[in-house]
Amino acid sequence: MSLIQNQQHTRRIRRGRMRLGEDILLARHGDNIESLRLDRRADRMVATLRDGSTDCASNAILASAPSPVARLGAQLQAVREDTASVSRAEIRTLVKFSAVWLVISLVLTVGMVWAAAASGSPALLTQSVGYPAF
């Protein structure tokens, strides 16, 4: 290789930080990279190779996921618009069954404590109140 060829293929001195996508593309293609450019909209590096083809690599390690609050907001909006996988009618039915179950549980708990208190036996009252605590 002559000095003329080396002068034609001189590389510019890097300024700034190396992006993740650039590192990935260098690992994939090495000296076959003709030019690199940053695609700011997609946050990725695009390499033009010596054979004219292009390759790209993301600058993010993980794709950004929506926050739990944003995900909950999207799910609530889907329920409001009735486009969710669970319809509003199914949700209403589930709420009704849950309310009935809560009322039955409260009635049975109050009835059990009342029966134990009315019997006058302190041992029965202690057992009825302390049973679910284990």
Secondary structure, DSSP 8 states (H G I E B T S, - for coil): --HHHHHHT------S---HHHHHHHHHHGGGEEEEEEETTTTEEEEEETTS-EEEEES-SS-----HHHHHHHHHHHHHTT-SSS-HHHHHHHHHHHHHHHHHHHHHHHHHHHHHHHH--HHHHHHHHHGGG-
